[in-house]
């Protein structure tokens, strides 16, 4: 028996003992008020004390829209229909009781500049929350990290201006890019989090990068196992993100 069940049963025993006490005529009037208060207390005690329950109750009245803005890692490069990251993430959320509409706003080959340029078009579905997965192609092209910072900064500013909750998923530069470049690029994401106070998932490919069993033959894009691994690991942060959409 869990601690919470024990507390509820303890309250039940207290109520039972109270109800079994004889009431005098003078006490009877007040007993109705007391019974009402006890009923409320018992009802509240039966509610699981977790934020997820609050989210699910809120979602019953409104169905939030979650947009995933990104590149080929989001678009589903090389994966079967319905196997891209946003779709798998949406399935996991629904399996956990979160009725959320997840929008795949991934475009293969997109850089942070491309994501910023098409942001208005991506927002046509009026999302309540957004996950940003951009920067991988900036790395592959060796683009200036300061430009990546500026582009992502612009995206986050525009999302926050529309009261859209943000989860930033970071990328990490391989060490063979040179220590100076790698350190400068890796610092882009923590700087943005510090500036905008948004939720952060430090490395989108955590546990998948450089793992042959988790990637397609090109060694860069996650296969189905890799996508499920990513979705499972990021899921707690996504739930925190959705909590911010509860009105």
C-alpha positions in Angstrom: 0.0 0.0 0.0 1.4 3.4 -0.9 1.8 6.3 1.5 -1.0 8.3 -0.2 -3.5 5.3 0.1 -2.6 5.1 3.8 -3.4 8.8 4.3 -6.7 8.4 2.6 -7.6 5.3 4.6 -6.6 7.1 7.8 -8.9 10.0 6.9 -11.7 7.4 6.2 -11.2 5.9 9.7 -11.4 9.3 11.3 -14.6 10.1 9.5 -16.1 6.7 10.5 -15.3 7.3 14.1 -16.7 10.8 14.0 -19.9 9.6 12.4 -20.4 6.9 15.1 -20.3 9.4 17.9 -23.8 10.1 19.4 -25.1 13.7 18.8 -27.1 15.7 21.2 -29.9 17.9 19.9 -27.7 21.0 20.5 -24.9 19.4 18.4 -27.2 18.4 15.5 -27.3 21.8 13.8 -23.6 22.0 13.7 -23.1 18.5 12.5 -24.4 19.3 9.1 -21.7 21.9 8.6 -19.1 19.5 10.0 -20.2 16.7 7.7 -20.0 19.1 4.7 -16.4 20.1 5.6 -15.4 16.5 6.1 -16.9 15.6 2.7 -14.8 18.3 1.0 -11.7 17.2 2.9 -12.2 13.5 1.9 -12.8 14.5 -1.8 -9.6 16.5 -1.9 -7.6 13.7 -0.2 -8.6 11.4 -3.0 -7.0 13.6 -5.7 -3.5 12.5 -6.6 -1.0 15.3 -5.7 0.8 15.5 -9.0 0.9 18.2 -11.6 0.2 15.8 -14.4 -3.3 15.3 -13.1 -3.9 19.0 -13.2 -2.6 19.1 -16.8 -4.9 16.3 -17.9 -8.0 17.9 -16.3 -7.2 21.2 -18.1 -6.7 19.4 -21.4 -10.2 18.0 -21.1 -11.5 21.5 -21.7 -8.9 22.6 -24.3 -6.6 20.7 -26.6 -3.2 22.4 -26.7 -1.1 22.5 -29.9 2.6 21.7 -29.6 4.8 22.6 -32.6 8.2 21.0 -33.1 10.3 23.4 -35.2 13.4 21.8 -36.7 15.4 20.3 -39.5 15.6 16.7 -40.9 15.9 15.4 -37.3 12.3 16.5 -36.9 11.0 16.1 -40.4 11.7 12.3 -40.3 14.5 11.8 -42.8 14.7 8.2 -43.9 11.9 7.1 -41.6 8.5 5.4 -42.5 5.3 7.5 -42.6 4.3 8.3 -39.0 7.7 7.5 -37.6 9.1 11.0 -37.3 10.0 12.4 -33.8 6.8 14.6 -33.5 4.6 11.7 -34.3 6.3 9.3 -31.9 6.3 12.0 -29.2 2.6 12.6 -29.7 1.9 8.9 -29.4 3.8 8.7 -26.1 1.9 11.8 -24.7 -1.4 10.3 -25.7 -0.5 7.0 -24.1 0.1 8.9 -20.9 -3.2 10.6 -21.1 -2.2 14.0 -22.6 -4.6 14.9 -25.4 -2.2 17.2 -27.4 -2.1 18.1 -31.1 1.6 17.8 -32.2 2.6 19.7 -35.4 5.6 18.6 -37.4 7.3 21.8 -38.5 10.5 20.2 -39.6 12.2 21.0 -42.9 15.2 18.9 -44.0 18.3 20.9 -44.5 17.1 23.9 -42.5 19.6 26.0 -40.6 18.7 28.3 -37.7 18.4 31.1 -40.3 15.9 29.0 -42.3 13.9 28.3 -39.2 13.7 32.0 -38.4 12.8 33.0 -42.0 9.8 30.6 -42.1 8.7 31.1 -38.5 5.5 33.1 -39.4 4.4 30.4 -41.8 5.1 27.7 -39.1 2.9 29.6 -36.6 -0.3 29.4 -38.7 -1.6 26.6 -36.5 -1.3 28.9 -33.5 0.7 26.6 -31.2 0.5 27.0 -27.4 4.0 25.5 -27.0 7.1 24.9 -29.2 10.1 22.7 -29.1 13.1 24.1 -31.1 15.4 21.6 -32.7 17.8 23.6 -34.9 21.5 24.0 -35.2 22.7 20.7 -36.6 23.0 22.0 -40.2 24.8 25.1 -38.9 27.4 22.8 -37.5 27.7 20.7 -40.7 28.3 23.9 -42.7 30.7 25.4 -40.1 28.6 28.5 -39.8 29.5 31.2 -37.3 28.1 30.3 -33.8 27.3 34.0 -33.2 24.9 33.9 -36.2 23.3 30.7 -34.9 22.9 32.5 -31.5 21.3 35.5 -33.2 18.9 33.4 -35.3 17.7 31.3 -32.3 17.5 34.4 -30.2 15.1 35.9 -32.8 13.0 32.7 -32.9 12.6 32.6 -29.1 11.8 36.3 -28.9 9.0 36.0 -31.4 7.6 32.9 -29.8 7.6 34.5 -26.3 6.0 37.6 -27.8 3.0 35.4 -28.7 3.0 33.8 -25.3 4.1 30.4 -26.7 5.9 28.3 -24.1 9.4 27.2 -25.3 11.6 24.2 -24.9 15.0 24.6 -26.5 16.8 21.4 -27.6 20.5 21.8 -27.9 23.1 20.4 -30.3 26.8 19.7 -29.5 29.7 20.2 -31.8 32.0 17.2 -32.5 35.5 17.8 -31.1 37.1 17.3 -34.5 35.6 20.7 -35.5 38.4 22.3 -33.3 38.2 23.0 -29.6 37.6 26.8 -30.0 34.8 26.4 -32.5 33.2 23.5 -30.5 33.3 25.4 -27.3 31.8 28.6 -28.8 29.0 26.6 -30.5 28.2 24.5 -27.4 27.9 27.8 -25.4 25.1 29.1 -27.7 22.3 27.1 -26.1 23.0 27.7 -22.4 23.4 31.5 -23.2 20.0 31.5 -24.8 18.4 29.7 -21.8 20.0 32.1 -19.4 18.8 35.1 -21.5 15.2 33.9 -22.0 14.6 31.6 -19.0 13.1 28.8 -21.2 13.1 25.1 -20.6 16.2 23.3 -21.9 17.1 19.8 -23.1 20.9 20.0 -23.5 21.5 17.6 -26.3 18.8 16.4 -28.6 20.8 13.3 -29.8 21.8 12.3 -26.3 22.3 8.5 -26.2 21.9 8.3 -30.0 24.8 10.2 -31.6 27.7 7.9 -32.6 25.6 4.8 -31.8 25.4 2.6 -34.9 22.3 0.7 -33.6 20.4 4.0 -33.1 21.1 5.5 -36.5 20.5 5.1 -40.2 23.3 4.0 -42.5 24.4 7.6 -42.9 25.4 7.7 -39.3 23.8 11.1 -38.7 20.0 10.5 -38.7 18.3 8.5 -36.0 16.5 5.3 -37.0 13.2 4.2 -35.5 14.9 2.9 -32.3 16.9 6.2 -32.1 13.7 8.3 -32.4 12.0 6.3 -29.7 15.0 6.7 -27.4 15.0 10.5 -28.0 11.3 10.8 -27.4 11.5 8.8 -24.2 14.3 10.8 -22.7 12.8 14.2 -23.6 9.3 13.3 -22.5 9.6 14.6 -18.9 10.7 18.0 -20.2 7.9 18.1 -22.7 5.4 17.5 -19.9 6.9 20.4 -18.0 6.5 22.5 -21.1 2.8 21.5 -21.4 2.3 22.5 -17.8 3.1 26.1 -18.8 0.2 26.1 -21.3 -2.4 25.4 -18.6 -4.6 28.5 -18.3 
